[in-house]
């Protein structure tokens, strides 16, 4: 008797009437329209959900091209590495969206439905029925798109200072949508560039913590004995340290830099992932398919990487999405205390700290970056909750 892993196929009786309709080949008109306007062909072919997302993605990329056209045309003369990276990302986004639209339209949404469904496809269908999770995913994608294309979207230089007397603390207007700070710098521009710092720190730090926590938790749960005891006691020791105080001490000793902040946040966040993975592996290591792998002579590394770790990815993914929001808040707190990203480099945290000096007279300096932090954390939490409900069969309705 074998256990069904998360990437195995679950047999179904066959496509339903709705799936059979979706499997129908698109018309010639839909194909032609999709060549010019990716996503519209999906709508004409009776797939409005996929078409809507493709239209939004294509429109956002074209809008970014239009907004940054002046910077794009002058990139050969005055472009920096940052500009070239943004241009490469924009071109890659347009190309991937167009190719994905043509391939998906020609393939159809559910060819695999005729022979079976994987657990990932089932989870994907449940996720698509959760409007809050989809809204969180959309906000998250938009924020990362803004961060990558910052040189083309930002209207001003994020660190350039003008006449402080004339331009300092200007209220929101058509010239400066979110106003200016005390040095006359455009708040909207600094928020766009600050998104790069805050979102990058959150993503990379959580990636470090998830990888380290998964390895430690999987090894502890699988091997057991003294290895489990040693790893878990070390994990408990790391958890015993007050995290904020430890972060403040390390940054104060070695100085504040973005790589150091990422490493410190990543290395202090992994114990929760390790304990989560250990609990899952403890419940899986005695299953029949693991015993069969041992009987076939597979090594411990193969069993861990091919049979156990893939089956604990669902809770790990949920933990990662929730952890990114927590990391963004932690980085903002460090920057607010003056121990995070240092001026003049913008981050949402140090922008809130700058605005706190004149919260009554220039409320916009701290309010808009604060709202960006709230929005990003809310988006990651909504997506994490939706993934938890979709990936856990017990929570599916």
C-alpha positions in Angstrom: 0.0 0.0 0.0 1.5 3.3 -1.0 0.9 6.8 0.2 -0.1 9.5 -2.2 2.5 12.3 -2.3 1.6 15.9 -3.1 3.0 15.7 -6.7 1.2 12.4 -7.5 -1.9 12.3 -9.7 -5.4 11.7 -8.2 -7.6 9.8 -10.7 -10.9 11.4 -11.5 -13.8 9.9 -13.4 -13.4 12.3 -16.3 -14.1 16.0 -17.2 -17.3 17.6 -16.2 -19.5 19.5 -18.7 -17.8 22.7 -17.7 -14.3 21.2 -18.1 -15.3 19.7 -21.4 -16.3 23.1 -22.6 -13.0 24.6 -21.4 -11.2 21.8 -23.3 -12.7 23.0 -26.6 -10.3 24.6 -29.0 -10.4 28.4 -29.2 -11.7 30.0 -32.3 -9.5 31.6 -35.0 -10.7 35.1 -33.9 -9.6 34.4 -30.3 -6.2 33.4 -31.5 -5.7 36.4 -33.7 -6.9 38.8 -31.0 -4.6 37.2 -28.5 -1.6 37.9 -30.7 -2.3 41.7 -30.3 -4.0 41.8 -26.9 -3.0 38.9 -24.7 -5.9 37.9 -22.5 -8.7 39.1 -24.7 -8.5 35.8 -26.6 -9.1 34.0 -23.4 -12.2 36.0 -22.7 -13.6 35.3 -26.2 -12.8 31.6 -25.7 -15.0 31.6 -22.6 -12.2 31.8 -20.0 -12.8 35.3 -18.4 -10.9 34.6 -15.2 -7.6 33.8 -16.9 -8.2 36.5 -19.5 -8.8 39.2 -16.9 -5.5 38.5 -15.2 -3.6 38.5 -18.4 -5.2 41.7 -19.6 -4.3 43.4 -16.2 -0.7 42.1 -16.4 -0.3 43.2 -20.0 -1.9 46.6 -19.3 0.3 47.2 -16.3 3.5 46.4 -18.2 2.4 48.6 -21.1 1.5 51.4 -18.7 4.9 51.1 -17.1 6.5 51.4 -20.6 4.5 54.5 -21.3 5.4 56.2 -18.0 9.1 55.4 -18.4 9.4 56.0 -22.1 11.6 59.0 -21.7 14.0 57.1 -19.4 13.9 54.1 -21.7 14.8 56.1 -24.8 17.7 57.8 -23.0 19.1 54.7 -21.3 21.9 54.3 -23.9 23.4 57.7 -23.0 22.8 58.1 -19.3 21.5 54.7 -18.1 23.0 53.1 -15.0 23.1 49.4 -14.1 19.8 50.0 -12.2 18.2 51.3 -15.4 19.4 48.4 -17.5 18.1 45.9 -14.9 14.7 47.6 -14.9 14.6 47.5 -18.7 15.6 43.9 -18.9 12.8 43.1 -16.3 10.3 45.0 -18.3 11.1 43.3 -21.6 11.2 39.9 -19.9 7.8 40.6 -18.3 6.2 41.6 -21.7 7.7 38.6 -23.4 6.7 36.1 -20.8 3.2 37.4 -20.6 2.7 37.3 -24.3 4.2 33.8 -24.7 2.2 32.5 -21.7 -1.0 33.8 -23.2 -0.4 32.1 -26.6 0.7 28.8 -25.0 -2.1 28.7 -22.5 -4.8 29.6 -25.0 -3.6 26.9 -27.4 -3.2 24.3 -24.7 -6.5 24.9 -22.9 -6.9 25.1 -19.1 -7.6 21.5 -18.1 -6.2 19.0 -20.5 -5.0 17.1 -17.5 -8.5 17.0 -16.1 -9.4 14.1 -18.5 -6.8 11.8 -16.9 -6.5 13.2 -13.4 -5.6 16.1 -11.1 -2.6 16.7 -9.0 -2.9 18.1 -5.5 -1.4 21.4 -6.7 -4.1 21.8 -9.3 -6.8 21.0 -6.8 -5.3 23.6 -4.4 -5.1 26.1 -7.2 -8.8 25.8 -8.0 -9.6 26.3 -4.3 -7.3 29.3 -4.2 -9.0 30.9 -7.2 -12.3 30.8 -5.3 -11.0 32.9 -2.5 -11.3 36.6 -3.5 -9.4 37.9 -0.5 -6.4 35.7 -1.3 -6.5 36.7 -4.9 -6.6 40.4 -3.9 -3.6 39.8 -1.6 -1.7 38.1 -4.4 -2.6 41.0 -6.8 -1.3 43.6 -4.4 1.8 41.6 -3.8 2.6 41.3 -7.5 1.9 45.0 -8.1 4.2 46.0 -5.2 7.1 43.9 -6.6 6.5 45.2 -10.1 6.7 48.7 -8.8 9.9 47.9 -7.0 11.6 46.3 -10.0 10.5 49.1 -12.4 11.3 52.0 -10.0 13.6 53.9 -12.4 10.8 54.1 -14.9 8.0 54.9 -12.5 9.5 57.3 -10.1 9.0 61.0 -11.2 12.0 62.4 -9.4 15.4 61.5 -8.0 14.9 59.8 -4.6 17.9 61.4 -2.8 18.2 64.8 -4.6 17.6 67.8 -2.4 16.4 71.1 -3.8 15.9 74.5 -2.1 14.8 73.3 1.4 13.1 76.6 2.2 11.0 76.6 -1.0 10.3 72.9 -1.4 10.5 71.5 2.1 7.2 70.1 3.6 5.1 70.8 0.5 1.6 69.4 0.9 0.2 66.9 -1.6 -0.4 68.5 -5.0 -0.5 67.6 -8.7 3.3 68.2 -8.9 4.0 66.1 -5.8 1.2 63.6 -5.3 2.3 62.6 -1.8 4.0 65.9 -0.9 7.7 66.4 0.0 9.7 65.8 3.2 11.8 68.3 5.1 14.6 68.2 2.5 12.2 68.8 -0.4 12.4 65.2 -1.6 9.3 63.8 -3.3 7.6 61.3 -0.9 6.1 59.2 -3.7 9.5 58.7 -5.4 11.1 57.7 -2.1 8.2 55.3 -1.4 8.7 53.6 -4.8 12.4 53.2 -4.2 11.8 52.3 -0.6 9.6 49.4 -1.8 12.7 47.8 -3.3 14.5 47.9 0.1 11.6 46.7 2.3 10.3 44.0 0.0 13.7 42.7 -0.9 14.7 42.5 2.7 11.5 40.7 3.5 11.8 38.2 0.7 15.5 37.3 1.0 15.5 37.1 4.8 12.4 34.8 4.7 14.1 32.6 2.0 17.2 32.2 4.2 15.1 31.3 7.3 12.8 28.9 5.4 15.8 27.0 3.8 17.7 26.8 7.1 14.6 25.9 9.1 13.5 23.2 6.6 16.9 21.5 6.7 17.2 21.6 10.5 13.6 20.5 11.1 13.7 17.7 8.5 17.0 16.3 9.8 15.7 16.4 13.4 12.4 14.8 12.6 13.8 12.1 10.4 16.9 10.9 12.3 15.5 11.4 15.8 17.6 10.3 18.8 20.5 12.5 19.9 20.5 14.4 16.6 16.9 15.5 17.2 17.7 16.4 20.8 20.8 18.4 19.9 19.1 20.3 17.1 15.9 21.1 19.0 17.8 22.2 22.1 19.8 24.6 19.9 16.6 25.8 18.4 15.1 26.4 21.8 18.2 28.3 22.8 17.8 30.6 19.7 14.2 31.1 20.6 15.1 32.0 24.2 16.9 35.2 23.1 14.7 38.3 22.8 14.8 38.8 19.0 14.5 42.5 18.9 17.2 43.0 21.5 19.5 40.6 19.7 19.0 42.4 16.4 19.7 45.8 18.0 22.9 44.4 19.7 24.2 42.9 16.4 23.5 46.0 14.3 25.0 48.3 17.0 28.2 46.2 17.1 28.8 45.7 13.4 27.0 48.7 11.9 23.8 49.0 9.9 24.0 47.7 6.3 21.4 46.1 4.1 23.2 42.7 3.7 23.8 42.5 7.5 20.1 43.3 8.2 19.0 40.6 5.7 21.4 38.0 7.2 20.5 38.9 10.8 16.7 38.8 10.1 17.1 35.5 8.3 19.2 33.8 10.9 16.9 34.8 13.8 13.6 33.7 12.1 14.3 30.0 11.2 13.4 28.3 14.6 9.7 28.5 14.0 10.1 26.9 10.5 12.3 24.2 12.0 9.8 23.2 14.6 7.0 23.2 12.1 8.9 21.0 9.6 10.0 18.7 12.4 6.5 18.0 13.5 5.4 17.2 9.9 8.3 14.9 9.3 7.7 13.1 12.6 4.2 12.2 11.3 5.4 11.2 7.9 8.6 9.2 8.5 6.7 6.0 9.5 4.3 6.0 6.6 4.3 3.1 4.2 6.0 4.9 1.3 8.9 5.8 3.4 9.3 2.3 4.7 9.1 1.1 1.1 11.9 3.5 0.1 14.1 2.2 2.9 13.4 -1.4 1.8 14.5 -0.5 -1.8 17.8 0.7 -0.4 17.4 4.4 -0.9 19.8 6.6 1.1 18.6 9.0 3.9 19.4 12.0 1.7 17.2 10.7 -1.1 14.3 9.9 1.2 14.5 13.3 2.8 14.8 15.3 -0.4 12.5 13.3 -2.7 9.8 11.9 -0.3 9.6 13.9 2.9 10.5 17.5 2.1 8.0 17.7 -0.9 5.3 16.6 1.4 5.9 19.3 4.0 6.1 22.2 1.4 2.4 23.2 1.9 2.8 24.5 5.5 6.3 25.8 4.7 4.8 28.0 1.9 2.1 29.3 4.2 4.7 30.1 6.8 6.9 31.9 4.3 4.1 34.2 3.1 3.1 35.1 6.6 6.8 35.5 7.6 7.5 38.1 4.8 4.9 40.4 6.3 6.4 40.0 9.8 9.9 40.6 8.4 8.8 43.8 6.7 7.4 45.1 10.0 10.6 44.1 11.8 12.8 45.9 9.3 10.6 49.0 9.6 10.9 48.9 13.3 14.7 48.8 13.1 14.7 51.6 10.6 12.4 53.6 12.8 14.9 53.2 15.7 17.7 54.3 13.5 19.3 50.9 13.4 18.0 49.7 10.0 18.6 51.2 6.5 20.5 54.4 6.8 19.8 57.8 5.2 19.7 58.9 2.4 18.7 55.4 1.2 14.9 55.3 1.5 13.0 52.6 3.2 9.4 52.7 4.5 10.7 52.4 8.0 13.1 55.3 8.0 10.5 57.4 6.1 8.0 56.9 8.9 10.8 57.9 11.4 11.5 61.1 9.4 7.9 62.0 9.3 7.5 61.4 13.1 9.4 64.6 13.7 6.6 66.7 12.3 3.5 64.5 12.4 1.1 67.4 12.9 2.4 69.9 10.4 3.4 67.4 7.7 1.3 64.3 8.2 1.8 63.0 4.7 5.5 62.2 5.2 4.8 59.4 7.7 1.3 58.5 6.7 1.8 57.3 3.2 4.8 55.0 4.0 2.9 53.7 7.0 0.0 52.8 4.8 2.3 51.1 2.4 3.6 48.9 5.3 0.0 48.1 6.3 -1.0 47.3 2.8 1.9 45.0 2.1 1.6 43.1 5.3 -2.1 42.7 4.9 -1.6 41.4 1.3 0.9 38.8 2.5 -1.3 37.7 5.3 -4.4 37.4 3.1 -2.4 35.3 0.6 -1.0 33.2 3.5 -4.5 32.5 4.9 -5.8 31.6 1.4 -2.9 29.2 0.8 -3.4 27.6 4.2 -7.1 26.9 3.3 -6.3 25.7 -0.2 -3.3 23.5 0.6 -4.9 21.8 3.7 -7.5 19.2 2.6 -9.2 19.4 5.9 -10.0 23.1 5.5 -11.3 22.9 1.9 -15.0 23.5 1.6 
